[in-house]
Amino acid sequence: MKKTDEQLQQEVAEIRRFVDGERWIPADERTPETSGTYIVCCKEQDLKHVTFAKFYKKLGYWELKGSRTFWKVTHWMPLPEPPKESDKHAIN
């Protein structure tokens, strides 16, 4: 069975989501494909900081809440999936 371009693109996107979930992605390599909240590693001079940030795809802009300094996002990764309700250790 021959796959359509759309099917192949969906498979590539799924593989990318899996790989991206396993590693820090350099911000200068690429930015997230969609707007949303991500885990980020930031740097200002010699200081490094890991936090959450919102990315706005249309603007190509990272927003770090409560930051009083000019942190630069150096790496990012997607948030993990929340626990399943059937997980006996899930947060209620």
C-alpha angles and dihedrals in degrees: 000000000000116000124225123239089251092054091049092049090052091051092049090050091051092050090048091051090052094048093043091052089061101052147033110263116216108240090220089055093057144319128237117288092229138034114260148098119309140173108254139187112216134191135200115177104310096340123100126195135182117210145129122281138177119237120206108204098195091052097035086227135142118211118201110192117227095006112147093181134058103263117181117217105233101170138010142185135187120263114260120251113270118250117278116249090239089062106106089212095051118130113252 
